[in-house]
Amino acid sequence: MTDPHGFLRAPRRPVPARPVQERLSDWNEVYAGQARLPLVSQQAGRCMDCGIPFCHSGCPLGNLIPEWNAYARKGDWWAAAERLHATNNFPEFTGRLCPAPCEEACVLTINADPVTIKNVEQAIADESWARGYTTPQPPERLSGKTVAVIGSGPAGLAAAQQLTRAGHTVAVYERADRVGGLLRYGIPAFKMEKCHLDRRVEQMRAEGTKFLTGVDIGGDLDAAELADRYDALVVAVGATGRRELPVPGRELYGIHQAMEYLTLANRAVEGDRDVPVVTAEDRHVVIIGGGDTGSDCLGTVLRQGAASAVQLDINPEPGAARRDTEPWPVYPKVYRISHAHEEARGRDGVDPRLFSSATLRFEGDRTGHVRVLRLAEVEPEGRRPLLETEQVLPADLVLLALGFFGPERDTGLVRQLGLTLDGRGNFARDATFAAETAESVEAVETAEGAVPEGLRARAARAGNGGVFIAGDAGRGQSLVVWAIAEGRSVAAATDRYLSGSTVLPAPIAPYDRPFIA
């Protein structure tokens, strides 16, 4: 175990980020080159090895956090990496991208500062690669079964790696020109440099996973034909249906969806172009949306040299402390400062966010380009705009970071596989992650009339033809840890379908949700 008095002897000290001006001048990660190991080992010693480690309740992967904290404290990086990879295929992704709900569930949070779990996780993962501990794990023998995975985001990659290691022959289809999904083009390099993604993909190739890029399933290749060619099919296309903002002036030039803008910026960093097609350089930028995607846009426009940057959030400004309605160990809505917000403060001297703000309309110039955004404060509860509070912001570039409504629906993939939607607008699936298709439901309706409650799962099992739904496509927009947990669980379900049984872990069920009050 760790030092039983460690949390009393050592205060919380996260790994420091690079100075603001330094990191605004490049696209490297905010922690690149920062010394970690002595600090991380000391911070791991603050873990109390609780009798009931509530940090587990905050993480859907079931990470063995007290165990790898103990090994990290002793500097036993091989054992720490083995425990870390036992539950997480890609800890270098989660250590960089996850907002760490495990830390908010740490027992120390009751009356002190939590363990820096996220820093320890990233350090273990990086040290494992640096020391050569993370190597390919090809299967000892092949099963003779084949699986196609559609989508190469974290859910698809996790499912593919688990199924390959189980002995199945797996091919991953990606419609973009590079593997990674939103990890590749939706996440800026300053949050995760793409060398970490490339390294994992090469590991998976060495294990036997095949990757086919630039293939749009449902467009270039018929999804039903693909399902016929493989013994099982995993649909992990994400929740990329983007929410819109239907206000006057939306049609003006210079108003872009956040993911459109981030993809172009990431392609420029990848070397596809010297300058991105859409750039914030010398422009007044307004970002609409207060979530992580909005923060990613903010960090990007600052690095591109925006003249000014404002981020609008329709929600009221959170308080600094937990509310009574969000008690420990749930993840609370409190005032947080991302690295991008810190950078904006360092550059411009003010927080770039305007809370309780709603966009009323856009106004443009004679060429049809946006120049002005009119906004107003909103009521605390009803979110209706208070017109008497209207104000004007200069806006040469507007980025819509409003989140996603679920998977794209009007596509060849949906029609060709006969996928249906659940009540939340995601692809419907049963308790085994099997897709509920139009054919399977129709089969039961024909035999027994309208499908009563409880029979939909049976319908899916009877007629899905080995089609499984993984990740945000079935869950809705979520965190990277949930995507990886989904991929691992879908792999177990697929392996059971192909082999009759499975030893693969399934950390979550399709209907599990984050721990909330």
Disulfide bonds with the S-S distance in Angstrom:
none
